[in-house]
Amino acid sequence: MPATKPDVHGSFAPGSVVVVRDEEWLVRAAEETADGTLVHVQGLGELVRDTTASFYTRLDRVVVSDPAHARVVADASPRYRTARLWLESTLRKTAVPLGERSLSAATRGLADALSYQQSAVRKALDPANLRPRILLADAVGLGKTLEIGMILSELVRRGRGDRILVVTPRHVLEQMQHELWTRFALPFVRLDTAGIQRVRQKLPATRNPFTYYRRAIISIDTLKSDRYVASLRRQRWDAVVIDESHNLSNAATLNNRLARLLARNAEALILASATPHNGKAESFAELVRLLDPAAVPPSGVLDREEVRRLVVRRHRHSPEVANAVGADWAERQEPNNVLVPATPAENAVADELEHTWLWPGEGGSPYSGPRAAFFPWTLAKAFLSSPAALQETIDGRIDRVGRDEKVPSQRAEVELRALRHLRQLNERTMQEPSAKYTRLVAYLKEIGVGPGSSTRAVVFAERLETLRWLHRSLPKDLGLPANAVELMHGGLTDAEQQDVVERFKQEQAAVRVLVTGDVASEGVNLHAQCHQLVHYDIPWSLIRIEQRNGRIDRYGQKHPPRVTALLLDPASEGFAGDVRVLAKLIEKENEAHTALGDVASLMGQYDVKGEENEIRSVLARTKQLDDVIRPVAEVAAGNDLAALFAQIFESAGQTTGETVAPDSTMEAGDSGSGLYDDEISYLEEALREAFVDPTAPPTRGGIGWRREEAFGTAELVPPTDLVQRLDVLPQSYLADRKVTERLVLATTMARGRERLAAALRDRSGTTWPDAHYLSPLHPVLDWAADRALAALGRNEVFAVRGAVETPTVLLLGTLTNKRGQVVSTAWLTAQFPAPKDPSFVLVTPHESVRTALQELGWTTPRANPGPVPSIDSLEPLIAPAVHQAAAYLEKNVFEAASRDAQQRVETWRRKLDAWDEGADVLIRRSDVQASRARIDEERELAESMAPSRQLVRPLLVVVPDTEGENE
């Protein structure tokens, strides 16, 4: 099929300027809708500078400024500062093309240049895909949050990241917000309990909060409620991120309903989960359909190549990762299983449990409820946790039996007598030191936890009563103040949980021991100050063990993580065998961690409760441990979903199809115009242009600007319009660091890293840095660019001097699709050897804007002896320069780019047609009919991705240096 010829006339291409309601606007994107063209714009004029808007051409008169009719104005500023700033700002506002292979923004934040993370970003942005869709399934600790930040950074730079929604578990809301801001300068409003309350105070109840905030982070538990569904249906997102996405695969849940809604309304979709499947092909297929409904054929059989295309999966010992992390991820030490002999009182409890409840002989256990095989093991598990946990379990059961009228009184009395006797025995254990607790205190002291020491440890336990008991007892027995032992559990609010985690990360915080339940086992980073983890009780689940261990065993861990398990070892023969089983769980997790990076496949349950039931069967001696836990070697040799993953992703380089070494020079190629050496040079010059004296205080028309070049920092008092852009950040951070009173910037990457690390060490009580790294996407730079773009009037272009022999026009050409996305860019110069004959034009393409500026002699500041004279003679050059450049691009550049993009769209069409053919056979199946609706939407999307519009803009008119005007 021949390439579609782009529309070259009066288009609303990104970068063009339009006049609406007598104000000038910069077009950011345009899309065709049933109500006409919808043009998304950003204000350029003084009254609308900080305003973004969208206009329908059927409702408003949208007048395109014809670049061919641009008026030439002379730049009289010192060293052409105004023209340089305007040109640089224009380049920064020009989106990187969709198909650009190199990374322009992802590698310029405060994230280490790790090749395996960069390759995941490239895979997500692969132009062979219709749109960015990926499942980041890297194992625990590899930095999925950083990969998310890198992908979002690239999407923003490519004009595809204006509206972003991030959905996470509630206890990692602040952690995600912190990472995206401090490392990538992406500000998000956090809609946790406090954030939602702020929204309610700001907005009327009828206002959709997702129209007010362009970028938001919210918990999945909050978002899935019915109150938000109607609002979400009306919103379209440039990108949606859903963390811990393994919770989405059940089609009957609210989580899945939410995910399907967001997937349909999002351009880019990033799913993240260290446990990407539950062993069921149909459930995993549901995740794949969220990414691409055509990736799963109507039959539902998974396609190996489609899985490879849409999923990234590596672990700590994958060659691609092991070669990259080096000393920044210390190897885990061998498991440290500590057997703790029980006290006589504890042995009495164990003996009672064994002979009365677990293996009672012919009479059976005294349990009177409907699940007689289950409750005795609940008692056993509580006993192995702590006497406090066992007491709570006994008391709870006594209360329920007393209130249960369905239980015959005689049976109830038998159980109550047994429970009371067990409680009496357990009370004796609470009157003397617990053996396991005594060993915990001794162990913590052995590793250095105590007064005057900075050593920290995280202690996991399942039962809340155990956690509370440890929280009460440990400070006194370790000789520490009460605030040195923190407690975290699922009953705390999201804000309280986040506060505990933040304190544990800070070096100067008083906390030395974090006692926590499994609420901290997913997604929370605890490795900043800690490499010691203690399992006070052992989960009967490999998944839980892996999740716990991953809190300290992750990238950035400088000390070899040490995982210690305390196992109470009663004299009871039955319990001794149980302890050996639980000890093997720790060893099996460590073995799978090294070989597979995934423990769930060993038991094949892919569910904590399912694994607990299997282990209970082993402890009850109805199954053998080897029957329920497969050897590592068997996993890859099978024919299930775990085997498919192992076969696809266990080879080096198989995840992405390419392994690229970090190359900061290559990655920075897009942003290097040559006009400014770095971000701070651009910002400083923009401030000197915008304010007569930026160093003056605000009361005298300045912003209190101060730059400490040797120290790598700069400061300013943010004006009101800049404060508005920062208001989405946590109010506590803005207040603690006084950001809205004085914004401190780290102007080098080294300084940014140092201040980010220092935030974990200082006494401020916050992990948010006092100086924020000035990365290319920082809002202060966007604010400066908006001010610089207002330097020119409507449809004007600067005339300057340069190293040319004849008048030359610098031009930018862009090719966009029907969705207003940039498909291709080109940089050209149009020379006029005979200025009096504008029809004689020599058009020259350039590899990049830097090479074009080098040819014009504009990569270093030039002296400006005064305004270029004879401006009137230059204006007639604009129209022929634009027209000839457009003709050249259409014939020599955009035709090939259009053909390439059209071929990708055609490939996608054929894929959708093939899906349709397969669906025809199964048309009566309701699930296939539902999927067909999604396929039809994909077909419309594919059509809109075809190249549609071409725009050529003059950026600069350069005349020769005249005699006496050179430096």
N, C-alpha and C positions, 0 to 999 in steps of 0.2 A: 504494500500500500504506500503511495507517495506521501512524503512528509507534508503536514498541513502548513500552508503558507501563513506566517504570522501577520496579524493586522498591524500595519505600520502607521496608522493614522490616529491622531488625537486620543491615545489610550490613557487609561488611568494606571499606568505601570508604576510599581514602587520607585520612589525617587522623583517622580514628576511633581510639579507644583500645581495646585488648583485653587481657585477662588470660589468660596462658598459663603453666602451671607456677608459679603464685602470684607471677608477676612482671608488671609492667605494660609494655606495648609500644605503640608508635605504628605504625599500619599505613601502609606506604609504597606497597604495591600488592597486589592479589589477582587470581588467575587461576583459571579453572575447568580442571581436568585430569581425566584418567581415574581418578585416585585421590582425587577430591574437590577442594575449594577449597584452593589453595595460597596462604597468607597470608605476605607478606614484611614483616618488621617491624624496628623499631629500638628498642632498650631505653630505657626511661624511668627505671626504678628504679636505685638506687645500685649494685646488684650487676651490672646489665646495661647500664649507660649507654653504654658504648662497643662494644656488641655488636649486630650485625645477625644476623638469623636468618630461617628460613622454616619454617612449620608447616603440615602437612596436617590439615585438620579431621577426617579419618577416623582420624588417629593421635593427635592431641592434642585436649584440650578447650579450645576457643578461645571465650572468653566476651566478647561485645561489651559495652562500657560504654554503656548507653542514655543518650544526651544528655538525653533528657527527664527523667531521674531524677538529673541532676547536683545535687550539694550546693553551696550557696552559702557561701563563706568570705570574711571581710573582710580586705582588705589593709591592714596597719598599717605598711607600710614608708614611709620618708621619700619624699615626692613620688610616692607610688605606684610606686616603682621596681620592685618585684617584679612587679606586674601589668603594667606597661609592658613589661618584659623578656619575660614569659611570652607576652604578646600578640604582640609583634614576632617572637619566635622561632617561634610558631605560624604566623604569616604567611609567614615565610621557608621553613618546611617544607611549606607548601601549594603544590602544583604549579600552574604556569600552565597554563590549558586548552590542549588540543591545537591548537585552531583559532585561537588568539590571533594576530592579524596583526602587532602591533607587537613589537619586539624588546626583551626585558627584561634580558638579561645580555650578549648579544653585543657591544653597543656600550659596555660599561662596563669592558672590559679595557684593556690597553696596546696597542691597535691603533688606527691612525688611522681616523677616521670617513670611510671612502670609500664613496660611494653604490653603486658597482658591486659591491663586496664584500657590502654589506648586501643588495642585491637578490638576490645568489646565495643568501644565507642564507634569505631569504623564499621563494625558489623551492623550496629543499630542504624547507622546513616547510609548504609549501602544503597546507592541509587538504583540497583536492580530491584529493590523493593518499592512497592507503590508508595509507601509512607513509612516513617520510622516506627517499627514495632519489634519488641524484643522481650524475652524472658531472661533476666539475669539470675542464673541458678548457681552461681559460684558458691562453694562451700562456706561455712561459717568462718569469718575473719579475713576474707580476701579484700574487703573494701567495696561492697556493692553500693554503699551510700556515695562513695567517691565516684564510682562509675556513673551513678545517676546524675551527680552534679556535673560531671564532664559532658554527658550527653545533653543535659539541659543547657549548658553553656553554649554548646555548638548550635543547638536549635535556636537559641536567642540570637546568636550572631548570624544565622541564616534566615532571620526574619520569620521563624516558625515557633517562637517561644514567648509571645506576648502574654497569653493567658494560660496559666499552668495551675493544675490542681495536684497536690501530693496527699495521698491517703496512707496513713500508717497506724499501727497500734498506738494507743494513747500514751503509753509510758515512754515512747521515743519521739514524741512530737518535738520537744525542745531540742533534742539531739540532732534530729534531721534539720530543723530550722538553723541551728547553730552551724552545722557543717556547710550548708548551702550558702550561708551569708559569709562566714569567716574565711572560707576557702575559695569561693567562687563569686562573691559579691552579688549573690542573687537574693534580694530581700523578699521574704514571704511573711504574710500575716499568719499567726498561729491561732487557729480557732479551737483552743482548748476551753476549759470552763471559764477562765478569766477572759479569753479572747471573745467568746460568744457573748459574754455579758457586755463587753465594750461595744460589740456590734449592735446589740439591742438598745444601748444608750444613744448610739449615733444615728441609727436608721429607724424609720417607721416600721411598724410590724409588717406592713404589706410590701416592703421593699425587699427584693431578692438580694441577699448578701453576696451572691456570686457575681452580680453585676457591679457591685461596689468595689470588691477586691479582685484585682487581675491575677494575683498569685496568692494561693492560700494553702496551708497545711492543716489537715483536719483528721481526726481519728475515724476509722471505719465504723466503729460502734455508734458514733454520733451521726455520721453521714447516712447510714443505711436506714435510719428511721423514716417513717412515712412523711414527716413534716418537711423533709428536704427533697423528696422525690420529684414533686411537681416543679420545684425551682431548678433542679438539675436537668429535667427534660427540656427546659427552654434554653439551656446553656451549651455553647460549643467551646471546646478547649483546644488550644494548640497542642498541649501535651498533658497527659494524665500519668501519674506514677502511683502504683499500688504496691506497697511493701507487704511482706509476709503473704504473698498472693496464693500460697497453698490453701488458704482459707476460702478460696473463691470457687473451687472446682465442683462443689455439690450444687447442682442446678436447682435444687429445691429450697435453697437458703436465701435469706435477705442479702447476704454478702454477694452471692452470685447475681441476684437481681440488680444490685448496685453496679457490679462490675460490667454487666452487659449494657446497662444504660450509659455508663461512662465510655465504654469502648466504642459505642456507636456514635458518640458525640465528640470524640477526640481524634485529632489528626495523628498525633504520636501517642503511643501507649507503651509504657515501660512497666513490666511486672518484675518483682524481685522476690526470691525465696531461696533459702538454702536447702529446702526440702520440696522440690518442685512437683513431686507426684506422690500419690498414695498407693502406688502399685497397681492401680486400676487404669487400664488403657482408656476407658471411656471418660474417666474423670480428668485425666491429663489432656485428652482430646478437647475437653471443654475449655481448658486454659488456652490451648493452641487456637481454638476458634475465636476466642476473644482477641487474639493478636491478628488473625487472618482467617476469616470464615471459609475461604477457599483452600486453606492449607490442609484441611481434613476432608477427604472425599466423602460423598454422601453415604458410602458404606460404613464410615466410621473407623476404618482401618488406618492406623498411623502410617504416614509416609516418612521413611528414614531421612530423606533429603530435606523435607520440609521442617522436620525437627531440628536438623543440623542448621538450617537457615535461620530459624527463629529463636534458638536457645543457645545461651552461653553457659558452659559448665566446666569449672576447673576446681582443683583443691590444692591444699598446701604443698603437696608433693608432686603435682603435675609438673612436667619439665618446664613448661612455659612460665609457671609461677616460681618454682624453685630457683630457676636461673635469674629471676628478677629481684626477689625480696632480700637476699643476702643477709646482712647482719640486722636488718630492720624487722626481722621476725625470727626471734631466737627459737631453736628447736625445743619442743616439749621434752621434759624429763620423763623417765619411765614412771608409770603409776606407782604411787606410794600407798599401798594398802596396809593399814595398821589394825591388827587384831587386838582387841581390848578385852581381857578376861573379865567376866561379869563378877559383881560382888555377890556374897551369899544371898542377900535379899533379892537381887536381880535373878539369880539362879532359881530361887523359889518361884518367882513369877514365871520364868521360862518353863519350869517344870509343870506348873499349873496349866499354862497355855497348851503345852504339848499333850498332856494326858487328859485334860478335861475338854479342850476346845478343838485342837487341831487333829489329833489322832486318838479319839476317845474310846475306841474299841466298839463292841457290839451295840452298846446303848446309844451311841451317837452323841453329838454335842448338845448342851442344854439350850442352844439357841432355838427360840420359838417362832422366828419370823419365816418368811417365804423363801429366803435364799440362804439355806443352812450351810451351803458350801462356801459362801462368800464372807459372811461376817467374822468367823473365827480368824480369817487372814487379815481382816481389818484390824482386829485386836493385835495380831502379831506384828503388823506393819507399824502400828502406833507404838508398841513396846520397843521395837528396834529404833524408833525415832527418839523417844524420851519418855520418862515416867510421867511428865506433864501431859504429853499427848495421849498416853494410855489412860490417864485419869479422865481427861475430857471425853474420850471415846466411851469409857465405862459409864460415866455420869449421863452422857447423852442417851445411851441405850437404856439405862434404868428409867429415865424419864419417859422415853417412848413406850417401853413395855407397860409402864404404869398407866399410860393414857390410851393404850390400844385395846378397845373393847372387843375386837375380833379374836384376840388370842384367848383360848380357854384358860381359866384362872389357874388350873393345876399346872399346866405347861408354863404359864407366866411365872408362877411362884418358883418352879424349878430353875428357870433362867435367872430370876432375880437373886436367888440364893447363891448361884454360881458367880454372878457378877459382883455381888457384895463381897464374897470371899476373895475374888480376884482383886477387888479394890482395896481390901484390907491388906493383902500382900503387897500391892503396889505402893500403898501409903508408907510402908516400912522402907521402901527404896527411896522415898522422898525425904526420909528423916536422916539420911546419911548421904555422903557425896556419891553421885553417880559415877560409875567407872568410866564411861565414855566421856562424860563432861570433864572429869578430872584429867583424862588424857588430852582432851582438847585444850584445856588451859595450859597444860605442860607443853604441848606441841606449839601453841602460839608463842609461848615464852622462848622455846627452843629456836624458833625462826626469827626471833627478835622483836616481837610485838610487846610493847611495854612502855613505861615512862621514859621520856627522853629519846625514844627511837622513832624513826620515820617509817618503819616496816608496816605494811598493811596486809590484810587478808580478807577474803570474802568467804563467808561460811554459809553454805546452802542447807536448807532443811525444808521438807515438804509441809509439815504440820505447823499451823499458826501458833498453837500453844507451845510447841518446841521453840519457835522463833521468839516468842515473848519471854519465855523462861530464860533463854540464852541472853536476850537483850537486858533482862533484869540482873542477871547474875555475873556476866562477864566483866563489867567495869570494875567491880570491887575485887574480883579474884585476879584480875590482871594489873591491879594497882593503877587504874586509869579513871579519869573523870567520866561522868555519865555520858557526856556528848562525844566521847571517843568511840562509842559503839552505837551505830545507827541501825535502825530496823526498817525494812522495806517489805511490803506485802500488798496483795491485790486489793485490800480494803482501803488503802489510801487513795486520795483523789489523784487525778493525773498531775496536778501541779505539785502535790506533796511528793509523789514518786520522782518527778523530774528534779525536784530540789534535793532529794537524798542523793541521786546519782551525781548531780553537779558537785555537791560537797565532796563526795568520794573521789572525784577526779582532781580536786585541788590539793596541791602539795601542802599549803599552809593551813588547810582545814584541820580541825581537831580530830576528825574521825580516823580511826585506825582499823576498826573491824566493821565490816558491813555484814549484818545478819539478814539474809533475804530468802524469800521463797522463790518459786519458779516463775513469778512474774518478771524477774530480772533475767530469765534464761533466754529470752528472745530479743535480739536486736540491741541490747544495751551494751555499751562499751565500758568495761571496768579495768582496762589494762594500763591506763595512763600512769598510775602510781602503784600498781599491784601486779604481782606475778605468783601469788600464793592463793590457791583455792582449796577449800576443805568441804568435802561432802560429809556433813554431820550425819545424815542418813542417805542411803543410796536409793535413788529412784528405781523402781522395777521396770525401767524402760531405757533402752539404749539411746533413744531419741532425746530424752530428757538429760541424760548424762552428757551427750554431745553438746546440747544447747548450753548447759551450764559451763562446760569446759571452754566453750568458745567465747565466753565473756572475757577471759584473760589470755587465751591462746589465739591471737589474731595479729594481723599486720600492724606494725608499730611497737610490738612488744620487744623491748631491748634485753630482757632477762629471760632465761629459760623458764617457761611456765612450769610450776610444780603442782600437780593435782594429787591431793591426799584424801583418802577415804577412811573414815573411822568405822570399824565394824565391831559391834558388841559381840563377844564370843562366849555364849553361855556354856555351862558344862553339859547341858541337855544334849543328848546325842542328836535329836531331831534338829534342834536349832544350829548345832555345829555344821550340819550339812547345808542348812539354809545359808549360813554365812559364807560358806565356800562358793555357793552358787552366785551370791551377790558380788563377791570378790571377782569372780570370772567376768561379770558384766563390765566392770571397770577395765579389765584386760582386753575384752573383746572390742570395746569402744576404741581403745588405744590402737589396736591392730587395724581396725577398719579406717580410723583416722589417717593412718600412715599409708595404707594401700589404696583406699577408695575415696576418702574424704566424705564418706556417706555411710552412716551406720544403719539407716532405716531398712536398707535392702537386705541386711543380714537376717532379720526376723520376718520381713515381708509383710508386716502389719501396717506400717506407715501411719501409725496412730498410737499415741501414748497409752490410751486405755486398752487397745488391742494388745500391745506389748505387755502391759501389766497383767492381763488375763493369762497370757502365755507363761509368764514367769510364775504366776500363782499356781499354774498347773504343774510346773516343774517342782516348786516347793511342796506341793501337795502330793508329789511323786506319781502323778498320773502320766507325766511325760518326762523325757530326758532332755537335759539342756542341749545336747547335740541335735535333738529332733526339732528344736524350735529356733536355733541359731545356726545358720549355714556357715560353712567355712568361706573365707573371702574368695578363694579360687573358684568356688561354685557359682558365685554371683554372675560373673561375666560369661560363664559357660551355659547359662540357662537360656530360656526363650521367652522370658517375661520382660516387663518394662525396665526393671533394673538392669537386665542384661543388655537391652537396647541402649540405655544410657552409657553403660560401661564400654560397649563396643564403639559407640560414636565418639565419646569424649575422652577416652583414656589415652589416646595417642597424642603425642606432642603436635601442637598446631592444628589439631582436628576441630577445635572449637570454633575458630574464626576463619580458618583457611589461610591465614597469613600471620606471621609473627614479625613485627616491625620493631627494631630497636629505637629507643627514644632519640629524637633528633630535634632539639629545641630550635635550631636554626631553620630547619625545614618547616616545623610547625608554626613558626612565627611569620612565615612568608606572607600570609594574607594581610596582616596588620601593619607590616613594615612599609609605609608609604615613602619613608625617607625624609618627610617634612620635619619630624621631631624624633629626637633620640629615644625618648621614653614617655610614659604616661604623665609623669610629673612635669616634664618640660611643656607638654601640651597644655596641661591644666594651668600652670603658672602663667603662661602667655595668654590664655583665655581670660584669666582673672584680671590681668593687667589691661586687657582690651575692654573688659566689661566695667571696671571700676577705675576711676581717675587715680586713686591710690589705694590698692587693695590692702596695704599694710595698716591703713588708718582704722580706728575703731568704728563700729557701726554708727555711732552717734555723729561721725564726721564723714559718712558716706563710704566707708570701707568695710572690710570683713575681718579685720584683725589678722590678715595673712602673715604667716611666718614659716619660713622653710629652713630646716637644719640639714643642709645637704650632707655634711660629714656624718651626721647622726642617722640619716636615712628616714627623717620624719618631716611632716609639714602639718600646719594647723590653720584652721579658719573658723570664724563664727558663722554657722550656716544661716543664710537668709531664709525668710519664711517659705519661699517657693522650694528651697532645698529641704527644709525641715519636713514639708509635706511628703516628700518622696521617701523619707526615712521613718515616717510615723507607723508603718506596718510592723516594724521590728519590736521586740519585747519592751514594754514600758519599763520593766525593771532594769534592763540593759541600758536603755536610753538615760534613765535616771542615775543608775550607779556610775556609769562612765561619762555622764553629763554630755552626751553626744550632741544634743540639740543646742547646748551652750557653747561647746567648742569641739569641733570634729577633728580628731587627730588621725592622720594617715601615715601608714608605713609605706615609704616610696620605693623600697627595694624588696625583692623576694626574700632575701636573707633577713631583713629587718622584720618583714611580715611574719616569717616563721618564728623568729625569736620572740616577738610580742605575743604570738598565739601560744607558744610554750610557756611564756612568763605568766600568762593568765592562770595557768594551772599551779603556779608557784607563789603568787603574791597573796596578800592578805585582804584583798578586796571582797572576797566572798562570791565572786562570779568567775566563770570560765570564759566569758566574753572578753576579747582583748581590748586594751586601752587605746591601741593604735591599729586601725584596720587597713589591711593591704590594699593598695591602689591597683587593682587588677583592671584589665581593659573593659570589663562590664560594670564597673563601679557606678552607682547612681550619680556621684558627683561629676563624673566625666560626661554622662548623658546630659546632665543639667548644663554643663559648660558648653556642650555641643549645641544644645537648643538655643542658648544665648548667642553663640557665634553665627548660627544660621540666620539670625534676624538682622545681620549686618547689611545684607543686600535688600533692595526693594524688589518689587514684583518683576519677575522674569528679567533679572539683570545678571551680568557676568563681568568679572573684574578684568581689566587690562593691566598688565605688568611687563617688566622687562626681563629678558633672559638670554641665554647663550644660543640664540638662533640667528640665522642669516636673513630670514624673511619672516613676515608675520605668520604666526602659527597658532592654531586653535587646538587646545587639548579637549578631547571629548570622551565621554563614557557611554557605552552602549549596553543595554540590558535586554534580554529576551525573557519574557515571563509567560506562565501558563494561565489558563482561565481562572485559576484560583488566586492569581496575583503573586505567585511565588517566582522568585528569580531562578530561571533555568540556566542562564549563561550570562557572563559579563565580558566585555571587551574594552580595551583602552586604545585610543587612536590619537594621532595628531594629523591635522590638516594644514599643510603648508601652502602659502600663496607666493610663488616666486615672482609673480608680477601683480602686486596688490591692486593696481588699477584695473586689472582684468580678473575679477573674482571667479570667472568661469574656469580658470586654470588652477586646479586644486590637486595637490599630491597627498593622497591619504596613506598613512603608514600605521600598521598595527604594532602593538607592543605587548610583550609577554606579561607585563604587570604595570601597575601604576608607578612603581618605583623606577622601572626602566624608562618609562615615558618621561618622568620628572628628571631623571638623570640626563636625558638627551636635551631637555629644556634648560639644564643648568639650575634646577630648582630643588635639589636635595639638601642644600645648605642655605642659610639665610643670606639674602643679597641686600646691598645698600639700595635705598630708594632715594634718588636725587630729586624726586618730585613727581607729580602726576604725569602719566604718559600723555603727550600732546596729540592733537589731531584725532581725537576719539571718533569724530564723525566719519573719518575715512575707514575706521575699523568695523563699524557696524554692518556694512554691506557684506562683510566676509562671513558672518554667522550663518545665514541661510544656506549658502552653497556648502559650507563646511558640514553642516548638519545633514543636508540632503546627500552629499557625496559619501559621507561616512556611513549613512544608513544604507545606501546602495551597495557599498563595499561589504558591509557586514552581512546584508541579506544574501549576497552572492557567495562570499568567501568564508564566512564564519558561522553565521546563524543558520544557514541552510544545513550545514553538517550537524550543528548542535540540535536543531529542530528534528532532523532525521533520526539522530541518536535517541532523543527523548521520545519521539513517536514510536520508534521500534520497541522501547521498553513498555510503553503503553499498549502496543499491539500484542506483545508477549503476554501481558497481564490479561488482555481481552481473551486471548486463546485459552489461558488457564481457566478463566471464568466460564468460557463456553464448554470446556471439558467437564467442569463441575456440573454444569447444567445437564449435559448429556447423561452423566451418571445418575443425576437426580431424577430424570424422567422415568427411570425404571422403578424408583422407590417413591413415586409422587404421593402415594397414599399415606406415607408415614408422616405424622404431624411434626416430628422434629425436623424432617427434611424440608417440609413446607415453611417452617419458621426460618430455617437457614437460608432458604431461597430468597426470602425478603432481604436478608443481609447481603446476599450475593448481588441482588439488584442494586443495592446501595453502592456496593463496590464497583459495579459496572459504571454507574454515574460518576463515581469518584475518578475512575480511570479516564473517562472522557475529559474530565476537568483538568487532568494533569497534562494534557496535550499542549504544546507551545501555542501561544495565541497572540501575544503583543510584543512589539519591538519599540524601544525608546532610545533615542540618541540625544544626549544633553551636552551642551558646551560647558566646560568647567573653568576655562581660563583662556584668555587671549594674550599671547606672549609676543612682544615686539623686540627687535634687536636692540642690544645695548648701543647707545649712540656715543659719539666721540666726547670724552670728558665725563661720561656718566658711569664709567666703570670704576670700581675701587682699585 
